Amino acid sequence: MTSKINDLVHLANTEPDYSTLQFLQWYGAEQHQEEFLFKSIIDKIKLIGTEGQGLFFIDREIGALAATKEKRTSSASMQ
């Protein structure tokens, strides 16, 4: 997928299509954040395992992250 996005960035840059280029840069930044978040969740699960109270705390943390992201998305779309 990354190579396809890079191809689109190159095309938008050579056209020049600055609106698309700006969108793709935003999209890449969002993807990077999501991948970082996912990796941190996986690392925590590896650390605590899949038994006992650890999963409860991870589930609670993921729920809080989702709620925070929902608030940011909702407030951004209202502006």
N, C-alpha and C positions, 0 to 999 in steps of 0.2 A: 504494500500500500504506500509506503514512504516514497518509493521510486516514482510512483504515479503522481503523487503530490509534488515532488521535486520537478517532474516534467511540466506540470501545470504552472509552477512558479517560474520556471525558465521561459515558458511560452508567454505568460503574462508580462514578464519583464522585457522580453524582446519585442512585443507587439507595439508599443507599450500599453498595457491595460492596468493602470494603477489601482483602480477600485478592486479588481480581482486579485491583484498582488497583495493588497492590504488585507482582504478577506482571507487569503491563503496563509498569510503570516499569522493572523489571529487564530485560524484553525490549527496551525502547527503548534502554536503556544498552548492552546487548549488541550491538544492531544498529549503534549509533553506533560502537562499538569496531571491529566488523567492517568497516564502511564506511571508517573511517580507515585501517585496516590495508591494505585492498585498494587504496585511493588511493595510499598510500605505496609499495606494490609497483609499481603502474602508473607512478608518477613515476620510480622507480628504473630501470625498464625503458626508459622514454623517454630517460632520461639516458644509459644505457650502450648502448642499441640492442639488436638481437637477434642480433648476430654475435659470435663469439669467446668469450673466457673470461668476459665479463660475465654471460652467461646461466648459466654454471656457478655463479658466486658467488651470483646471485639464487636459483637453484634450491636451493643449499645453505642459504641464509638462510631460505627458505620452509620447507624441511624442518625446520630447527631450531625455527622458530616453531610448526609443527604438532606437533612432539614436546613442546614446552613446554606447549602448550595441552592436549594429550592427558594429560600428567601432572597438570595442574591439574584437568581434568575427572574423571579417575580418582580422585584424592585427595578431591575434593569429594563424589563419589558414595559414597565409603566412610564418610563421617562421619555 
